[in-house]
């Protein structure tokens, strides 16, 4: 039986074990999947212990995704670009790191609203969650990416980094939603604050609002609901990125069609 873990702090809220065990049930694979709370200064030690204990892999959540990228000897292109990893595979003499967050977001968006090609997107946040999805957005040929963060200098730093690789990356210092098709909230507002990161003042009824958080209706999504805008939380992204991690580990594709609805009954 292959052993897996999900690592984070906090971690009790994680649905990763539930998701992976359901995928394993579908495909008749025997595995175990546990949650591990990692002390903030002990990520590398915990990973070493898992590897020594013959764990096969681990999902990584906040606040350790950059740590996961740093300790791996083999890194996917997404990890190299974003300095973020959410999937570790423990092989005989090295650790392999992948990032499935961006493609998980894209898969969920495509399921819910269709293609995002040629859209103008406002990405809120400047941390690992925001940076991790940028390559996937550009793989789908978006028209323009606007960056905003409460500390606007961080957005300028992001723009400087990503404009070396992609065109049409712009900092939006003053929020203007007139021509925006999709807002993606990658901030932690809703966890550490009861205030939306931005006000949603728009007459564009086709605007779509997506929050990477799940498990509660964040202030950002509450505003979107009040404006009668199409809005989604990040539960579907969680399921899709987990399916991609599962495929990396087992070389098998899981069916994600029903599990999101089932999980919503439990949160």
KOLDREN-473746 format. One record per residue: residue number from 1; y, z, x of N, C-alpha, C in turn. Coordinates in steps of 0.05 Angstrom, whole numbers, plus 5000, padded with zeros to 4 digits. Example, Ala and Ser with C-alpha at 12.3 -4.5 7.8 and 13.67 -1.06 7.14 Angstrom:
{1 {4886 5156 5264} {4910 5156 5246} {4934 5156 5264}}
{2 {4955 5142 5257} {4979 5143 5273} {5001 5157 5258}}
This chain:
{1 {4976 5000 5017} {5000 5000 5000} {5025 5000 5018}}
{2 {5043 4981 5013} {5068 4980 5029} {5087 5001 5017}}
{3 {5102 5014 5036} {5121 5035 5028} {5149 5025 5032}}
{4 {5167 5031 5013} {5195 5023 5014} {5212 5046 5006}}
{5 {5238 5044 5013} {5257 5065 5005} {5284 5052 4999}}
{6 {5301 5067 4985} {5329 5059 4982} {5345 5082 4994}}
{7 {5364 5075 5011} {5379 5094 5026} {5409 5094 5018}}
{8 {5420 5117 5013} {5448 5119 5006} {5457 5148 5005}}
{9 {5482 5152 4998} {5493 5179 4994} {5519 5176 4977}}
{10 {5517 5182 4951} {5494 5193 4936} {5474 5171 4930}}
{11 {5450 5180 4920} {5429 5160 4915} {5414 5166 4889}}
{12 {5419 5189 4876} {5404 5196 4853} {5406 5176 4830}}
{13 {5430 5162 4829} {5435 5143 4807} {5420 5117 4811}}
{14 {5408 5112 4834} {5398 5086 4841} {5375 5078 4822}}
{15 {5375 5053 4814} {5354 5042 4797} {5335 5024 4813}}
{16 {5339 5023 4839} {5323 5005 4856} {5293 5010 4854}}
{17 {5284 5036 4855} {5255 5040 4853} {5244 5030 4826}}
{18 {5259 5035 4805} {5250 5026 4778} {5247 4995 4778}}
{19 {5267 4981 4789} {5267 4952 4789} {5244 4941 4806}}
{20 {5241 4951 4830} {5220 4941 4848} {5192 4947 4837}}
{21 {5188 4970 4825} {5162 4977 4814} {5156 4959 4790}}
{22 {5176 4951 4775} {5172 4932 4753} {5164 4905 4764}}
{23 {5178 4895 4785} {5171 4870 4797} {5142 4871 4808}}
{24 {5135 4893 4820} {5108 4896 4831} {5087 4896 4809}}
{25 {5094 4908 4786} {5075 4908 4764} {5071 4879 4754}}
{26 {5092 4864 4752} {5090 4836 4743} {5071 4820 4760}}
{27 {5074 4824 4787} {5060 4807 4806} {5035 4821 4817}}
{28 {5028 4844 4805} {5003 4858 4813} {5002 4864 4843}}
{29 {5025 4876 4852} {5027 4885 4880} {5027 4915 4880}}
{30 {5014 4927 4898} {5013 4956 4901} {5034 4965 4922}}
{31 {5053 4981 4913} {5074 4991 4931} {5084 5018 4922}}
{32 {5098 5032 4940} {5113 5056 4933} {5142 5051 4940}}
{33 {5160 5064 4925} {5188 5060 4929} {5203 5086 4923}}
{34 {5215 5098 4944} {5227 5125 4940} {5257 5124 4946}}
{35 {5272 5143 4935} {5300 5147 4941} {5303 5167 4963}}
{36 {5321 5161 4982} {5327 5180 5003} {5357 5184 5006}}
{37 {5366 5209 5002} {5393 5216 5008} {5397 5218 5038}}
{38 {5415 5203 5049} {5419 5202 5078} {5444 5218 5086}}
{39 {5443 5239 5102} {5467 5252 5111} {5485 5231 5125}}
{40 {5511 5235 5122} {5530 5215 5131} {5528 5208 5160}}
{41 {5519 5227 5176} {5517 5223 5205} {5488 5218 5215}}
{42 {5470 5211 5196} {5442 5210 5203} {5428 5184 5196}}
{43 {5443 5162 5191} {5430 5138 5181} {5409 5127 5201}}
{44 {5417 5125 5227} {5399 5114 5247} {5374 5131 5250}}
{45 {5377 5157 5249} {5354 5175 5251} {5335 5171 5228}}
{46 {5346 5169 5203} {5329 5166 5180} {5314 5140 5181}}
{47 {5327 5119 5189} {5314 5092 5191} {5292 5094 5212}}
{48 {5297 5107 5234} {5276 5110 5255} {5252 5125 5244}}
{49 {5257 5146 5228} {5235 5161 5217} {5219 5144 5197}}
{50 {5232 5128 5181} {5218 5110 5162} {5201 5090 5177}}
{51 {5212 5079 5198} {5197 5059 5214} {5173 5072 5227}}
{52 {5176 5096 5237} {5154 5110 5250} {5133 5118 5229}}
{53 {5141 5122 5204} {5123 5129 5183} {5111 5105 5169}}
{54 {5114 5082 5181} {5101 5057 5172} {5113 5047 5146}}
{55 {5138 5053 5140} {5151 5040 5117} {5155 5011 5125}}
{56 {5154 4994 5104} {5157 4965 5109} {5186 4956 5108}}
{57 {5202 4969 5091} {5229 4961 5088} {5246 4981 5072}}
{58 {5272 4975 5070} {5290 4993 5055} {5313 4977 5044}}
{59 {5321 4983 5020} {5347 4975 5010} {5368 4995 5019}}
{60 {5392 4985 5023} {5414 5002 5033} {5437 5000 5014}}
{61 {5448 5022 5006} {5472 5022 4989} {5494 5039 5002}}
{62 {5515 5043 4987} {5538 5057 4999} {5531 5084 5010}}
{63 {5543 5093 5032} {5563 5078 5048} {5552 5067 5074}}
{64 {5527 5057 5074} {5513 5051 5099} {5508 5021 5104}}
{65 {5520 5003 5089} {5514 4975 5093} {5523 4964 5120}}
{66 {5546 4974 5129} {5555 4965 5156} {5537 4977 5177}}
{67 {5528 5002 5173} {5510 5015 5192} {5484 4999 5194}}
{68 {5474 4990 5171} {5449 4975 5170} {5452 4949 5186}}
{69 {5475 4936 5184} {5480 4911 5198} {5480 4916 5229}}
{70 {5492 4939 5236} {5495 4945 5265} {5468 4950 5279}}
{71 {5450 4964 5265} {5426 4973 5279} {5404 4952 5280}}
{72 {5407 4930 5266} {5386 4910 5265} {5386 4892 5290}}
{73 {5363 4884 5299} {5361 4866 5322} {5361 4837 5313}}
{74 {5351 4831 5289} {5352 4804 5278} {5369 4805 5253}}
{75 {5388 4787 5250} {5407 4787 5228} {5409 4760 5215}}
{76 {5410 4759 5188} {5414 4734 5175} {5443 4725 5179}}
{77 {5448 4699 5173} {5476 4689 5176} {5495 4705 5159}}
{78 {5486 4713 5135} {5504 4728 5117} {5511 4755 5129}}
{79 {5492 4768 5142} {5498 4793 5155} {5517 4790 5179}}
{80 {5512 4769 5194} {5530 4763 5217} {5559 4758 5207}}
{81 {5562 4743 5186} {5588 4737 5175} {5602 4761 5163}}
{82 {5587 4777 5148} {5599 4798 5132} {5598 4826 5145}}
{83 {5582 4829 5166} {5578 4855 5179} {5567 4875 5158}}
{84 {5551 4866 5140} {5541 4882 5118} {5512 4874 5113}}
{85 {5494 4894 5109} {5466 4888 5102} {5457 4908 5081}}
{86 {5442 4897 5062} {5431 4915 5041} {5400 4914 5041}}
{87 {5388 4899 5059} {5359 4896 5059} {5349 4897 5088}}
{88 {5334 4917 5094} {5322 4920 5121} {5292 4916 5119}}
{89 {5281 4902 5139} {5252 4898 5141} {5244 4909 5168}}
{90 {5225 4927 5168} {5216 4940 5193} {5191 4926 5203}}
{91 {5195 4910 5224} {5173 4896 5237} {5164 4910 5262}}
{92 {5143 4900 5275} {5130 4916 5296} {5150 4926 5317}}
{93 {5166 4907 5328} {5183 4915 5350} {5213 4910 5345}}
{94 {5220 4905 5320} {5248 4902 5314} {5254 4906 5284}}
{95 {5279 4909 5277} {5288 4911 5250} {5303 4886 5242}}
{96 {5297 4874 5219} {5310 4850 5209} {5329 4858 5186}}
{97 {5353 4847 5186} {5373 4854 5166} {5380 4829 5150}}
{98 {5382 4832 5123} {5391 4811 5105} {5411 4823 5086}}
{99 {5427 4805 5075} {5446 4813 5054} {5441 4796 5029}}
{100 {5433 4808 5007} {5428 4793 4983} {5449 4798 4962}}
{101 {5470 4813 4969} {5490 4820 4949} {5505 4796 4938}}
{102 {5514 4778 4957} {5529 4755 4948} {5514 4737 4930}}
{103 {5489 4730 4938} {5473 4712 4922} {5464 4725 4896}}
{104 {5461 4752 4897} {5455 4767 4872} {5478 4765 4852}}
{105 {5502 4768 4862} {5526 4765 4845} {5527 4737 4833}}
{106 {5522 4717 4850} {5523 4689 4841} {5502 4683 4820}}
{107 {5478 4693 4824} {5457 4689 4804} {5464 4701 4778}}
{108 {5476 4725 4778} {5483 4738 4753} {5506 4724 4739}}
{109 {5526 4715 4755} {5548 4700 4743} {5538 4674 4730}}
{110 {5520 4660 4744} {5510 4635 4733} {5494 4640 4707}}
{111 {5479 4662 4706} {5465 4669 4682} {5483 4674 4659}}
{112 {5507 4687 4665} {5524 4696 4643} {5546 4677 4636}}
{113 {5557 4662 4655} {5580 4645 4649} {5576 4616 4659}}
{114 {5555 4611 4673} {5550 4584 4684} {5563 4581 4711}}
{115 {5566 4557 4720} {5576 4551 4746} {5605 4561 4751}}
{116 {5610 4570 4775} {5637 4579 4782} {5651 4558 4800}}
{117 {5639 4535 4802} {5651 4513 4818} {5679 4507 4807}}
{118 {5698 4503 4826} {5726 4495 4819} {5742 4517 4805}}
{119 {5732 4542 4806} {5747 4564 4793} {5766 4577 4813}}
{120 {5786 4591 4802} {5804 4607 4818} {5797 4636 4813}}
{121 {5790 4650 4835} {5779 4677 4833} {5798 4697 4846}}
{122 {5802 4720 4833} {5816 4742 4845} {5796 4764 4852}}
{123 {5794 4770 4877} {5775 4790 4887} {5790 4815 4894}}
{124 {5783 4837 4880} {5797 4863 4884} {5781 4880 4903}}
{125 {5794 4890 4924} {5780 4907 4944} {5779 4894 4971}}
{126 {5776 4910 4991} {5776 4900 5019} {5754 4913 5035}}
{127 {5735 4926 5022} {5713 4940 5036} {5689 4922 5039}}
{128 {5667 4934 5045} {5642 4919 5050} {5633 4904 5025}}
{129 {5636 4916 5001} {5627 4902 4977} {5641 4876 4972}}
{130 {5668 4876 4977} {5684 4852 4974} {5676 4831 4994}}
{131 {5676 4839 5020} {5670 4820 5041} {5642 4808 5038}}
{132 {5623 4824 5028} {5595 4815 5027} {5590 4791 5009}}
{133 {5608 4787 4989} {5603 4766 4969} {5619 4740 4975}}
{134 {5637 4741 4994} {5654 4718 4999} {5639 4693 5007}}
{135 {5620 4694 5026} {5605 4670 5033} {5591 4657 5009}}
{136 {5579 4674 4992} {5565 4663 4968} {5585 4649 4949}}
{137 {5609 4660 4946} {5629 4647 4929} {5635 4619 4939}}
{138 {5639 4617 4965} {5646 4591 4976} {5623 4572 4977}}
{139 {5598 4582 4978} {5575 4564 4975} {5575 4549 4949}}
{140 {5588 4561 4929} {5589 4549 4902} {5615 4534 4897}}
{141 {5629 4527 4918} {5651 4508 4917} {5674 4517 4898}}
{142 {5682 4543 4901} {5704 4552 4885} {5730 4537 4894}}
{143 {5750 4537 4877} {5775 4523 4883} {5793 4540 4901}}
{144 {5795 4566 4895} {5813 4583 4910} {5805 4612 4907}}
{145 {5808 4627 4929} {5802 4655 4928} {5827 4671 4935}}
{146 {5835 4689 4916} {5858 4706 4920} {5847 4734 4926}}
{147 {5860 4747 4945} {5852 4774 4954} {5873 4794 4947}}
{148 {5865 4817 4937} {5883 4839 4931} {5870 4865 4937}}
{149 {5885 4883 4950} {5875 4911 4954} {5899 4930 4952}}
{150 {5893 4954 4944} {5915 4974 4941} {5931 4976 4967}}
{151 {5917 4977 4990} {5930 4975 5016} {5931 4946 5023}}
{152 {5953 4933 5018} {5954 4903 5019} {5949 4893 5047}}
{153 {5955 4909 5068} {5950 4899 5095} {5921 4893 5100}}
{154 {5903 4908 5087} {5875 4902 5089} {5867 4875 5078}}
{155 {5881 4867 5057} {5877 4840 5046} {5886 4819 5066}}
{156 {5909 4824 5079} {5918 4805 5100} {5898 4803 5123}}
{157 {5887 4826 5130} {5866 4826 5151} {5842 4809 5143}}
{158 {5834 4813 5118} {5812 4797 5107} {5818 4767 5107}}
{159 {5842 4761 5098} {5850 4733 5097} {5850 4720 5125}}
{160 {5859 4735 5145} {5860 4725 5172} {5831 4719 5182}}
{161 {5813 4737 5175} {5785 4733 5183} {5772 4710 5169}}
{162 {5774 4709 5142} {5758 4690 5127} {5771 4662 5128}}
{163 {5797 4660 5133} {5810 4633 5133} {5801 4617 5158}}
{164 {5789 4631 5177} {5778 4616 5200} {5753 4600 5192}}
{165 {5741 4609 5170} {5716 4596 5161} {5719 4580 5135}}
{166 {5737 4589 5118} {5740 4577 5092} {5769 4571 5087}}
{167 {5774 4550 5071} {5801 4543 5063} {5808 4556 5036}}
{168 {5834 4556 5031} {5844 4566 5005} {5838 4596 5000}}
{169 {5841 4612 5021} {5839 4641 5019} {5868 4651 5020}}
{170 {5877 4665 4999} {5905 4672 4996} {5907 4701 4988}}
{171 {5926 4715 5000} {5932 4743 4991} {5951 4742 4967}}
{172 {5944 4757 4947} {5961 4760 4923} {5974 4787 4924}}
{173 {5998 4788 4935} {6012 4813 4938} {6021 4824 4911}}
{174 {6030 4807 4893} {6038 4815 4866} {6020 4802 4846}}
{175 {6007 4819 4830} {5987 4808 4811} {5999 4789 4792}}
{176 {5987 4764 4791} {5995 4743 4773} {5969 4730 4764}}
{177 {5961 4734 4739} {5936 4725 4729} {5938 4698 4714}}
{178 {5961 4686 4714} {5965 4662 4698} {5945 4640 4702}}
{179 {5937 4636 4727} {5918 4614 4733} {5891 4623 4742}}
{180 {5885 4649 4739} {5860 4660 4748} {5838 4656 4727}}
{181 {5815 4647 4736} {5792 4643 4718} {5773 4667 4717}}
{182 {5771 4681 4740} {5752 4703 4742} {5764 4725 4760}}
{183 {5763 4750 4751} {5769 4773 4768} {5743 4787 4775}}
{184 {5739 4793 4801} {5716 4808 4809} {5726 4834 4821}}
{185 {5719 4857 4809} {5727 4883 4819} {5706 4894 4838}}
{186 {5713 4894 4864} {5695 4905 4884} {5706 4932 4895}}
{187 {5725 4944 4881} {5736 4970 4890} {5718 4992 4879}}
{188 {5723 5016 4889} {5708 5039 4879} {5722 5053 4856}}
{189 {5744 5042 4846} {5758 5053 4823} {5738 5055 4800}}
{190 {5737 5078 4788} {5717 5083 4767} {5697 5104 4777}}
{191 {5694 5105 4804} {5678 5126 4815} {5696 5148 4825}}
{192 {5716 5140 4841} {5735 5160 4853} {5761 5161 4838}}
{193 {5764 5146 4816} {5789 5146 4801} {5783 5139 4772}}
{194 {5800 5149 4755} {5797 5141 4726} {5819 5121 4719}}
{195 {5829 5107 4739} {5850 5087 4734} {5840 5060 4744}}
{196 {5846 5039 4728} {5839 5012 4736} {5855 5004 4761}}
{197 {5843 4989 4780} {5858 4982 4804} {5882 4965 4798}}
{198 {5880 4948 4777} {5903 4932 4769} {5906 4934 4738}}
{199 {5930 4926 4729} {5934 4922 4700} {5927 4894 4694}}
{200 {5915 4890 4671} {5906 4863 4663} {5926 4853 4642}}
{201 {5948 4841 4651} {5968 4831 4633} {5966 4800 4634}}
{202 {5955 4789 4613} {5951 4760 4613} {5949 4750 4584}}
{203 {5957 4726 4580} {5953 4713 4554} {5929 4694 4555}}
{204 {5916 4692 4578} {5893 4674 4582} {5868 4687 4571}}
{205 {5860 4678 4547} {5837 4690 4534} {5811 4680 4546}}
{206 {5812 4661 4564} {5787 4651 4577} {5782 4666 4603}}
{207 {5799 4685 4611} {5795 4700 4635} {5770 4717 4633}}
{208 {5754 4717 4654} {5729 4733 4655} {5733 4755 4675}}
{209 {5725 4780 4667} {5727 4803 4685} {5699 4814 4692}}
{210 {5695 4817 4717} {5668 4826 4727} {5672 4850 4745}}
{211 {5658 4872 4740} {5659 4896 4756} {5632 4900 4770}}
{212 {5632 4903 4796} {5607 4907 4810} {5594 4933 4804}}
{213 {5609 4953 4794} {5598 4979 4787} {5581 4975 4761}}
{214 {5562 4994 4758} {5545 4994 4734} {5540 5023 4726}}
{215 {5531 5026 4702} {5523 5053 4693} {5544 5066 4676}}
{216 {5569 5056 4676} {5590 5066 4659} {5610 5044 4655}}
{217 {5625 5046 4634} {5647 5026 4630} {5671 5035 4646}}
{218 {5677 5022 4667} {5699 5030 4685} {5726 5026 4671}}
{219 {5747 5039 4681} {5773 5034 4670} {5781 5004 4671}}
{220 {5773 4990 4691} {5778 4961 4693} {5765 4946 4670}}
{221 {5740 4953 4664} {5726 4939 4641} {5737 4949 4614}}
{222 {5746 4974 4613} {5758 4983 4588} {5783 4967 4581}}
{223 {5799 4962 4602} {5823 4945 4598} {5815 4917 4589}}
{224 {5795 4906 4601} {5786 4879 4594} {5777 4878 4565}}
{225 {5763 4899 4557} {5754 4901 4529} {5777 4903 4510}}
{226 {5797 4919 4517} {5821 4921 4499} {5835 4894 4496}}
{227 {5834 4878 4517} {5846 4851 4516} {5828 4830 4503}}
{228 {5805 4839 4494} {5785 4821 4482} {5776 4799 4501}}
{229 {5774 4806 4527} {5766 4787 4547} {5735 4790 4552}}
{230 {5723 4768 4559} {5695 4768 4567} {5692 4786 4592}}
{231 {5674 4805 4592} {5672 4823 4615} {5643 4832 4619}}
{232 {5636 4838 4644} {5609 4846 4651} {5610 4867 4673}}
{233 {5590 4885 4672} {5587 4904 4694} {5567 4892 4714}}
{234 {5561 4908 4735} {5545 4897 4757} {5515 4902 4755}}
{235 {5505 4910 4732} {5476 4915 4730} {5460 4890 4735}}
{236 {5469 4867 4724} {5455 4842 4729} {5455 4835 4758}}
{237 {5477 4840 4772} {5478 4835 4801} {5458 4852 4815}}
{238 {5455 4877 4807} {5436 4895 4819} {5407 4884 4816}}
{239 {5401 4875 4793} {5374 4864 4788} {5370 4838 4805}}
{240 {5390 4821 4806} {5386 4796 4820} {5384 4800 4850}}
{241 {5401 4818 4861} {5399 4823 4890} {5372 4836 4897}}
{242 {5362 4853 4878} {5336 4866 4883} {5314 4845 4883}}
{243 {5316 4825 4865} {5296 4804 4864} {5295 4788 4890}}
{244 {5319 4784 4902} {5320 4769 4927} {5309 4786 4950}}
{245 {5314 4812 4950} {5302 4830 4969} {5272 4830 4967}}
{246 {5263 4831 4942} {5234 4831 4936} {5221 4806 4947}}
{247 {5235 4783 4944} {5224 4758 4954} {5223 4758 4985}}
{248 {5243 4769 4998} {5243 4771 5027} {5218 4787 5036}}
{249 {5213 4809 5023} {5191 4827 5031} {5163 4816 5024}}
{250 {5161 4803 5001} {5134 4796 4991} {5129 4766 4989}}
{251 {5150 4749 4994} {5147 4720 4991} {5138 4712 4963}}
{252 {5147 4727 4943} {5140 4721 4916} {5165 4725 4899}}
{253 {5169 4708 4879} {5192 4709 4861} {5185 4726 4836}}
{254 {5202 4745 4830} {5198 4762 4807} {5214 4750 4783}}
{255 {5205 4757 4759} {5218 4748 4735} {5239 4769 4728}}
{256 {5265 4761 4727} {5286 4780 4722} {5296 4779 4692}}
{257 {5283 4763 4676} {5295 4757 4650} {5297 4782 4631}}
{258 {5277 4799 4631} {5277 4821 4612} {5287 4848 4623}}
{259 {5286 4851 4649} {5290 4877 4661} {5318 4888 4657}}
{260 {5338 4871 4658} {5366 4881 4654} {5369 4894 4627}}
{261 {5359 4882 4606} {5361 4893 4579} {5345 4920 4578}}
{262 {5322 4921 4590} {5306 4946 4590} {5321 4968 4605}}
{263 {5333 4961 4628} {5348 4982 4643} {5372 4993 4627}}
{264 {5385 4976 4612} {5408 4985 4597} {5401 5007 4577}}
{265 {5376 5008 4569} {5367 5029 4551} {5364 5056 4565}}
{266 {5364 5055 4592} {5358 5080 4607} {5384 5091 4620}}
{267 {5406 5077 4619} {5430 5087 4633} {5452 5093 4613}}
